[in-house]
Amino acid sequence: METKSKVRTPKQERSIQKKQSIRSTSLELFCKNGYHQTTTNQIAKEARISVGSLYEYYPNKEAILIEILNDYFEQFLNHEESITLLFTTEIHTEDKGHWLKTLINNLIASHTSSLSFNRELQYLYFSIPQVADICNKQKAQMRQIIYNSLLSIKDELIVTDLEAATIIFMDLLDKIIDRITLYPLPIENERIIDQGIHAICLFLFGKTY
């Protein structure tokens, strides 16, 4: 693995922009060619910097990937129209069907906007332990958000084991999103979404909305 001991923290605007260029170029190449097929030499060439300059900001290629991944999950959970907001406030709506549809459509939009990166993560999860650790941590954060949200409307639920129900609910969402974005079939997305909402509503609330 390519490494360098001293890594600088950019403070000046030019240095900050150079580091951002390295990261954005790396993401583009990871998505286009695959992480394992991309080298630091290729990244430096595309970013129009020397390899030595790249190593001033990142000790190796994996460090670039990890920073990209951490930023990706941070934005997913905490940007203005984040999934977190839908779970902490919108879940209290009377029309749970509408809430679920908004949630699923937002998840689809989020995954579609970074589809190539999500596909690459499917492989990297099993080949780079630190990627798996970060993904598992993000999943754990998401489970806690969902658990707290379901707890806040527990009087509306028919499930009794809230921890297990949270896992099943999250798995159902993941399968719907993955089916539409990563593994599409020749069937209208709306039909999959509608039936998914129907199944989730019956599971959590014992009725449809």
C-alpha positions, -999 to +999 in steps of 0.1 A: +000+000+000+013+035-009+019+056+023+037+087+034+043+097+070+037+134+070+002+147+059-006+184+059-039+200+071-048+226+045-055+261+059-051+284+030-079+286+004-056+273-024-046+243-003-082+236+006-093+237-030-064+214-040-075+188-014-111+191-026-099+185-061-081+154-051-112+141-034-136+149-062-113+135-088-108+103-067-146+098-064-150+102-101-124+076-109-136+052-082-170+053-097-158+051-133-130+025-131-136+010-096-116+016-065-091-013-069-084-004-105-076+033-096-041+043-087-028+074-069-008+082-101-041+083-121-057+105-095-028+129-095-028+130-133-065+137-135-063+163-107-033+179-125-010+177-096+021+157-088+019+124-069+041+141-043+015+168-038-012+142-034+007+125-006+010+159+012-027+156+018-034+119+020-011+091+031-026+066+007-056+059-016-076+043+012-075+075+033-091+093+004-118+067+002-125+068+039-128+106+039-152+105+010-173+078+027-175+097+061-186+129+043-211+109+023-228+095+053-226+127+072-245+145+045-270+117+042-279+119+078-276+157+085-282+178+055-312+202+055-337+178+040-322+147+056-337+113+062-333+121+099-358+149+097-384+127+082-380+103+110-379+128+138-408+151+128-427+138+097-433+104+112-460+120+134-483+127+105-517+110+105-512+097+070-485+072+074-488+060+038-479+095+026-451+097+051-437+064+039-439+074+003-420+106+009-394+087+029-389+060+002-388+086-026-362+106-008-341+075-002-344+065-038-333+101-049-304+100-025-292+066-037-297+075-074-277+107-071-247+086-061-256+053-077-221+045-090-206+051-056-233+029-039-225+001-064-188+003-057-196+002-019-213-031-024-179-046-033-157-025-010-177-035+021-163-071+018-128-062+007-118-033+030-125-037+068-126+000+075-153+005+049-173-022+065-168-006+099-180+028+087-210+014+069-219-007+100-216+024+122-239+044+098-264+015+098-263+015+136-269+053+137-298+048+113-313+020+134-312+042+165-329+070+147-356+047+135-360+030+169-364+064+186-389+075+160-410+043+164-408+047+201-423+082+198-454+067+181-455+034+200-493+038+208-500+036+171-480+004+165-491-032+167-456-046+170-444-054+206-407-060+201-396-026+190-359-034+186-366-064+163-393-044+145-368-016+138-345-041+121-373-056+100-385-021+090-350-010+080-345-042+061-377-037+042-367-002+033-333-014+021-348-041-001-372-017-017-345+009-024-320-017-036-345-033-059-353+000-076-318+015-078-293-014-079-313-044-091-342-031-113-367-054-129-390-047-159-419-035-136-430+000-128-413+014-097-445+028-084-460-007-081-430-019-060-432+013-038-470+010-033-468-027-024-438-020-001-458+007+017-487-016+020-466-043+036-448-019+060-481-003+071-496-037+078-465-048+097-462-017+119-498-005+122-520-034+113-538-014+086-531+005+054-534+043+049 
